[in-house]
Amino acid sequence: MKKVINNPNNVVDELLMGMVYAHPDHVRKLDGFEVLVRKNSPVEGKVALVSGGGSGHEPSHGGFVGKGMLDGAVAGAVFTSPTPDQVFEAVKAVTGPKGCLLIVKNYTGDIMNFEMAKEMAEAEDLKVDYVVVNDDVAVEDSTWTTGRRGIAGTVLVHKIAGAKAETGAELPEVKAVAEKVIKNVRSMGLALSPCIVPAAGKPNFTLGEDEMEVGMGIHGEPGTHRESLKSADEMVDHLVGKILADIDYTGSEVVVLVNGLASTPLMELYIVNKRVHEILAEKGIKVYKSMVGEYMTSLEMAGFSVTLLKLDDELKELFDAPADTPALKSL
Amino acid sequence: MKKVINNPNNVVDELLMGMVYAHPDHVRKLDGFEVLVRKNSPVEGKVALVSGGGSGHEPSHGGFVGKGMLDGAVAGAVFTSPTPDQVFEAVKAVTGPKGCLLIVKNYTGDIMNFEMAKEMAEAEDLKVDYVVVNDDVAVEDSTWTTGRRGIAGTVLVHKIAGAKAETGAELPEVKAVAEKVIKNVRSMGLALSPCIVPAAGKPNFTLGEDEMEVGMGIHGEPGTHRESLKSADEMVDHLVGKILADIDYTGSEVVVLVNGLASTPLMELYIVNKRVHEILAEKGIKVYKSMVGEYMTSLEMAGFSVTLLKLDDELKELFDAPADTPALKSL
C-alpha cells in the first residue's frame, strides 16, 4: 500500500486539519466533529446547504464549502456514511431561521443517517429538508444503493442550489431548484484500477492488466461489465451514449463535467473532453460551459466519469453565479 | 499501459483541442502549432509572458494562460522540449511593443530552444528577455539539466510575474520581479511510482513495492536516494528540512505550495499540508497563503513536492492580484 499517510485510522482527522490550514479564510472545523463549515456560519438571511458522505472523494465535499455553494460538509470515515450525530452537528452550526437543505448522494447508509439527522434537527425546531442525487445511469441497485447511485453530478447540485440559496430564496425554492438539477443531470464512469481503503490496506477489487470496469461506482461498486481496455474515444462514445439514451438532450444546452477519479492525469481528462465535445456537436447539443478536473474522486482509483446537465435559463444563471470555495471558484 | 488515450502520437494535439473546447473564453490554439495563447492576444499595454516545456505536466503550462498569468504556453511532445519555431510562433502571437518575457524551467533542451526562439524574435525586432527557474533543491546537475531543475515553483513565477505584467510595468521590471521570485522559491519532491511516456509504452523506471525515490524530478530523473516508504510526516520532515537548509526563512512569511504529481489523491496532499504547516509553526515561519493541488504533474506518477516562497510586501501584493486562468483563479 503506497500511500502518503501516517496512521490509517487518522486520515480523516489529518485531512480536515490540512484543509483548515490551507483554507482558513473559507472553512473552520467544528471542535470534536468531522465537519467543516463556512468560516462565518451561520450566514444570515440564507438557507443553509449541508452535504457530505464518506471520505476519500476529495475535494468532495469539504472543498465546496464557501460562498455560493455549501455551508457545511460532513466527513465520514473513508467510504463510510457519516453518523447522524455528525450530520446533526453540521446542521446546528450552519442553520438559521430560513432552514437547511441536505444534499445526499443515493447510498442506503447516507440516506438513513441524513434522515435521522433531519429528525434530530426538527426535534430542536430547525427547518430541514433534503434531496437525493442519483445521477449515475450505469446500474439500478448496487452495493450499498437501492436505485441509481449519486456521483459527480452532485457537485452541480451544490453549485446551483448554493447559488439559489445565496439569493435569499426560501427553503422550498432552493429544494425545487436542486430537484430540477437532479432531474436533468446524468453521469457515468469507468475505472482502470482499484483503490485501497487505508484501514483495509489492500485493493478493494482487482482488474487484469488490460481490463477496465465500465460503469463502476465511486467506491469500487460493480458496474455493467468488464472488458479489455479501449481507446479514449471508444470509452467516451460508450459512456456518453448511455447518458444520451437516458434522457432527451436534443436541442438543449448542457454543462459538461469530465471528472477524474484520481490517478488519471489531466492530460487524459482533456482528451476525454475533446471527444465529448465532438459527440455533442454531432448530435446538435450545445455546450454552455465545461469543467475538467477532479471533483468527486475515489481515493487513488484511475478512471473518469462524464456528466451532462441539461440547462434552462434559470440553471444557466445560477451556474454562472459567483462561487468562492477551496475547490471551485466562479466558473 | 493503462491510459485513456487514442493514438500515443496524438496525445498533445488532442490534449490541446480538449483544452480549447473546455476553456474557449480563456485560450485559443495557434493554427498549425502546439501553442495556446490568451484569447485576446496580444493584450495591449502589457509585457507578454510565454512559458512552456514538454507536455505531461498539465495543467502546466496551458492551464495558466489567461488574465494575470501567461499570455502563451508552448507544448512540446511529452517530456520533450518544444522546438524553437514553436516558441517563436508563441512569442510573435502575443508580443506587442512592451516586449515579452520567457519563463523557462532549467532543462538543457528548454534553455537552448527558448534562447534560439529569443534570437529569432529579436531578428524581427521584438523585445524579448528570459528568466530560468531552478527551484528544486534536491540535486545539482541531473539528467537533462546543468544545475538545479525547475519544478513546481515555476507556477509561482507565472503568478507573480503575470500580475506585475498586468500593471503595465516595463520588461526589465517584470523580469526583476520574476528573478526575485526565483531567488526566494525552493521546492523538493519525491515519487512513489514511475510514469509512462505514451509513445514509449513502458514505465520510465521501476520502484520496489515498498520503495520511494526522494528528490525525484518531474520526468523521473534520479533524486538523492531511494529508501523504504516512510510515514507522511517523515517524508515531509525530510523535504521541508532540505528546503529550509537551503535559504534562511527565519522570521519570514511564505506561500506554501503542496503539489501532487498526479496519482497521489488530494486527501494525501492535505495530510502533507498539515505537516508542512506544523513544521513552519515550530520554526516561527508564518504561512501567508497555501495552495494544495495539482499544478506541475508528471503524467501518472504518484508522489508530491513541497514549495516554499519567501515573501516581501511586493510579492504578497502581486500574489494576491486577480488571476483568471483555466487552472488558477484569484487566490
Boltz contact constraints between the chains, C-beta under 6 A:
constraints:
  - contact:
      token1: [A, 2]
      token2: [B, 192]
      max_distance: 6.0
  - contact:
      token1: [A, 4]
      token2: [B, 232]
      max_distance: 6.0
  - contact:
      token1: [A, 4]
      token2: [B, 264]
      max_distance: 6.0
  - contact:
      token1: [A, 4]
      token2: [B, 268]
      max_distance: 6.0
  - contact:
      token1: [A, 5]
      token2: [B, 232]
      max_distance: 6.0
  - contact:
      token1: [A, 5]
      token2: [B, 271]
      max_distance: 6.0
  - contact:
      token1: [A, 6]
      token2: [B, 231]
      max_distance: 6.0
  - contact:
      token1: [A, 6]
      token2: [B, 232]
      max_distance: 6.0
  - contact:
      token1: [A, 6]
      token2: [B, 233]
      max_distance: 6.0
  - contact:
      token1: [A, 14]
      token2: [B, 271]
      max_distance: 6.0
  - contact:
      token1: [A, 14]
      token2: [B, 274]
      max_distance: 6.0
  - contact:
      token1: [A, 15]
      token2: [B, 267]
      max_distance: 6.0
  - contact:
      token1: [A, 15]
      token2: [B, 270]
      max_distance: 6.0
  - contact:
      token1: [A, 15]
      token2: [B, 271]
      max_distance: 6.0
  - contact:
      token1: [A, 17]
      token2: [B, 274]
      max_distance: 6.0
  - contact:
      token1: [A, 18]
      token2: [B, 270]
      max_distance: 6.0
  - contact:
      token1: [A, 18]
      token2: [B, 271]
      max_distance: 6.0
  - contact:
      token1: [A, 18]
      token2: [B, 273]
      max_distance: 6.0
  - contact:
      token1: [A, 18]
      token2: [B, 274]
      max_distance: 6.0
  - contact:
      token1: [A, 19]
      token2: [B, 270]
      max_distance: 6.0
  - contact:
      token1: [A, 21]
      token2: [B, 273]
      max_distance: 6.0
  - contact:
      token1: [A, 21]
      token2: [B, 274]
      max_distance: 6.0
  - contact:
      token1: [A, 21]
      token2: [B, 277]
      max_distance: 6.0
  - contact:
      token1: [A, 22]
      token2: [B, 273]
      max_distance: 6.0
  - contact:
      token1: [A, 22]
      token2: [B, 290]
      max_distance: 6.0
  - contact:
      token1: [A, 22]
      token2: [B, 292]
      max_distance: 6.0
  - contact:
      token1: [A, 58]
      token2: [B, 266]
      max_distance: 6.0
  - contact:
      token1: [A, 58]
      token2: [B, 267]
      max_distance: 6.0
  - contact:
      token1: [A, 59]
      token2: [B, 266]
      max_distance: 6.0
  - contact:
      token1: [A, 192]
      token2: [B, 2]
      max_distance: 6.0
  - contact:
      token1: [A, 231]
      token2: [B, 6]
      max_distance: 6.0
  - contact:
      token1: [A, 232]
      token2: [B, 4]
      max_distance: 6.0
  - contact:
      token1: [A, 232]
      token2: [B, 5]
      max_distance: 6.0
  - contact:
      token1: [A, 232]
      token2: [B, 6]
      max_distance: 6.0
  - contact:
      token1: [A, 233]
      token2: [B, 6]
      max_distance: 6.0
  - contact:
      token1: [A, 262]
      token2: [B, 265]
      max_distance: 6.0
  - contact:
      token1: [A, 263]
      token2: [B, 263]
      max_distance: 6.0
  - contact:
      token1: [A, 263]
      token2: [B, 300]
      max_distance: 6.0
  - contact:
      token1: [A, 264]
      token2: [B, 4]
      max_distance: 6.0
  - contact:
      token1: [A, 265]
      token2: [B, 262]
      max_distance: 6.0
  - contact:
      token1: [A, 265]
      token2: [B, 299]
      max_distance: 6.0
  - contact:
      token1: [A, 265]
      token2: [B, 300]
      max_distance: 6.0
  - contact:
      token1: [A, 266]
      token2: [B, 58]
      max_distance: 6.0
  - contact:
      token1: [A, 266]
      token2: [B, 59]
      max_distance: 6.0
  - contact:
      token1: [A, 267]
      token2: [B, 15]
      max_distance: 6.0
  - contact:
      token1: [A, 267]
      token2: [B, 58]
      max_distance: 6.0
  - contact:
      token1: [A, 268]
      token2: [B, 4]
      max_distance: 6.0
  - contact:
      token1: [A, 270]
      token2: [B, 15]
      max_distance: 6.0
  - contact:
      token1: [A, 270]
      token2: [B, 18]
      max_distance: 6.0
  - contact:
      token1: [A, 270]
      token2: [B, 19]
      max_distance: 6.0
  - contact:
      token1: [A, 271]
      token2: [B, 5]
      max_distance: 6.0
  - contact:
      token1: [A, 271]
      token2: [B, 14]
      max_distance: 6.0
  - contact:
      token1: [A, 271]
      token2: [B, 15]
      max_distance: 6.0
  - contact:
      token1: [A, 271]
      token2: [B, 18]
      max_distance: 6.0
  - contact:
      token1: [A, 273]
      token2: [B, 18]
      max_distance: 6.0
  - contact:
      token1: [A, 273]
      token2: [B, 21]
      max_distance: 6.0
  - contact:
      token1: [A, 273]
      token2: [B, 22]
      max_distance: 6.0
  - contact:
      token1: [A, 274]
      token2: [B, 14]
      max_distance: 6.0
  - contact:
      token1: [A, 274]
      token2: [B, 17]
      max_distance: 6.0
  - contact:
      token1: [A, 274]
      token2: [B, 18]
      max_distance: 6.0
  - contact:
      token1: [A, 274]
      token2: [B, 21]
      max_distance: 6.0
  - contact:
      token1: [A, 277]
      token2: [B, 21]
      max_distance: 6.0
  - contact:
      token1: [A, 290]
      token2: [B, 22]
      max_distance: 6.0
  - contact:
      token1: [A, 292]
      token2: [B, 22]
      max_distance: 6.0
  - contact:
      token1: [A, 299]
      token2: [B, 265]
      max_distance: 6.0
  - contact:
      token1: [A, 300]
      token2: [B, 263]
      max_distance: 6.0
  - contact:
      token1: [A, 300]
      token2: [B, 265]
      max_distance: 6.0
  - contact:
      token1: [A, 329]
      token2: [B, 329]
      max_distance: 6.0
